[in-house]
Amino acid sequence: MNLQKSVDIFCCFTRIDAMRNEKTVLIIADSEKDSNMFYATGFIAPDPYIYLQKGDEKIMIVNDLEIDRAKSQSKIEKVLSLSKYEIIAKRTSGKTPKLAEIVVMVLREKNIQKIIVPSNFNISLAETLRKKGFILEIKEDPFFQSREAKSEQEIGYLIKTLRETEKVLGKAINHIAKSYVKNGFLYTRNGQQITSESVKKIINVELMKKGYISRYTIVSCGEQSCEPHNVGNGPLRANESIIFDVFPKDEETGYYADISRTIVKGSASASIKSMYKAVESAQDLACKLAKNGANGNRIHSKVANHLKSLGFKTGKSKGKMRGFFHGTGHGIGLDIHETPRISRTKYTLMTGNVVTVEPGLYYPGIGGVRLEDTILITDKGCINITKFPKILEV
């Protein structure tokens, strides 16, 4: 359970819509999993540590195992030792203190009473701080508003990850293109059957060699491709749509890429060709509408109406959703899904946003089609930073 879900328990907590410099930011998390902590400190560690930001002063408190590395690798000038506070607390109580006790010590030492915490802040720690008289304010994502508008360096990191992903995706698609068909299934030239698993292995291993972490890679064929998040399994078949969706993270920088392509080995049906053309035109429409000040929900609505106008209806039939039933796009950065969104949720795009554009159509009995590029929002429009070609039949 996170703090956001338990807001009614803590009657002294209040919501805020923007960071206030006069308040103290408190994050306690491991930066390997928590993107806000990594964004704040630039330091990756597998164990939780403490980050405080009061005005222009920024402090990290880490264990002795990490302190030298934190001083040399983080972007925080003031890095303190956790053991210093443990020694002081132990002198008073005679026992090794818990993390919550150390946090209380630090806050009192800094004469801090009011703190801003992210919505995923540890609920037990929050309760302890409340009982000690501290006032906590919950800040929903984006916790750091500046994360939405990417810097030139961040854009470079995103493009680097994307380029390497495109190379690996090309290798996987070429692997299928060179295959031969036997009884409707795909085989390598040495007679091995090609499966979703074997293609995902090519993608994930190649990315790992380059220093990228790729999880939940999608290679789904035929009926499986009608479920947008079905990762796919089993043999791949000729003349059916195969959706690739690859979204790895750079282990060094922490930044993601996200790209989807749909291919058919052999001949695509007339229905798949029509769907592919419609999705491609929907993506073009979204890119034309995306610019500084544009409303993401309006873009999404126009994309959905465009597909409907082409005869592609959306709704549930025989217990399954069909048509276009997910968002048009999402922000990307240190998380694979970030704000802003191009969906039914209201968000205003602004210069510096990096977002995906990924319309899709899914019809059981026919197959699925999804195309996903990544764009950079500018004052006058957007720049498509994805370079990988769109080719249906291979």
Secondary structure as UniProt FT lines:
FT   HELIX           4..6
FT   TURN            7..9
FT   TURN            11..12
FT   STRAND          14..16
FT   TURN            21..22
FT   STRAND          24..29
FT   TURN            31..33
FT   HELIX           35..41
FT   STRAND          49..54
FT   TURN            55..56
FT   STRAND          57..62
FT   HELIX           64..73
FT   STRAND          78..81
FT   HELIX           82..93
FT   HELIX           99..109
FT   TURN            110..111
FT   STRAND          114..118
FT   TURN            119..120
FT   HELIX           123..131
FT   TURN            132..133
FT   STRAND          135..139
FT   HELIX           145..147
FT   HELIX           152..177
FT   STRAND          180..182
FT   TURN            183..184
FT   STRAND          185..187
FT   TURN            189..190
FT   HELIX           196..209
FT   TURN            210..211
FT   STRAND          212..213
FT   STRAND          218..221
FT   HELIX           222..226
FT   TURN            228..229
FT   TURN            238..239
FT   STRAND          241..246
FT   STRAND          249..250
FT   TURN            251..253
FT   STRAND          259..264
FT   HELIX           270..289
FT   TURN            292..293
FT   HELIX           296..309
FT   TURN            310..311
FT   STRAND          315..317
FT   TURN            318..319
FT   STRAND          320..323
FT   STRAND          329..331
FT   STRAND          338..342
FT   TURN            351..352
FT   STRAND          354..357
FT   STRAND          360..363
FT   TURN            364..366
FT   STRAND          367..370
FT   STRAND          372..377
FT   STRAND          382..384
//
